């Protein structure tokens, strides 16, 4: 068309008639559609609901007041390759960023954490550590080859009291429904630290470091019985005889007796 118009000095009407092309077709100019808003909304929906499909996305957008027709939304949906079946990765619920809470009394906050090590013959074992954050008292250290959530609950039930709050990381034993229900029944706030933020559980991380250096890295254990015996001795020394700089060089039990 441009060749006929420029080289042969034909009008647009004559050129279109010569090549049998409707003038409307020649004059049509495709509109550039701005789909950025649709892309952002679809990406947000899929990120929040990994298993969502097209029609769920479309109807959610309609309920939010967007009036794009389904053809346009589906075009963007397929361009983003969201129509390809996605294998959703399991994700943890978002944790609220928070500083290390400073308790003001005994049994206000307990912290729980796990450690791993192995016996002389290579068998793995775990330690469940429980500490009162106020006076750093080690409430219990449980050693066994397996420590599921029900074992955690039984251990907590054997202790002399219950706290107002329990602080844990995102381990599978701690995010289980069983522990959550137990805490709700006892009116205990179960608080999770952010993934990858051990400083939000600093009190028990300090305990873990001491236990690792002074016991687990210092001895070779042949049986779980040996582990439990040495852990019991270490716990007694830690609570009754070891001065803590953060406690003005007092022991956890001295703080406990003074507080009472």
Buried (B, 14 or more C-beta within 10 A) or exposed (E): EEEBBEEEEBEEEEBBEEEEEEEEEBEEEEEEEEBEEBBEBBEEBBEEEEEBEBEEBBEBBBEEEEEBEBEEBBBBBEEBEBEEEEEEEEEEEEBEEEEBBEBEEBBBBBBBBBBEBEBEEEEEBBBBBBBBBBBBBBBBBBBBEEBEBEBBBEBBEEBEEBBEBBBBBBBEBBBBEEBEEBBEEBEBEBBBBBEEBBEBBBBBBBBBEBBBEBBBEEEEBEEBEBBBEBBEEBBEEBBEEBEBEEBEEBBBBBBBEEEE
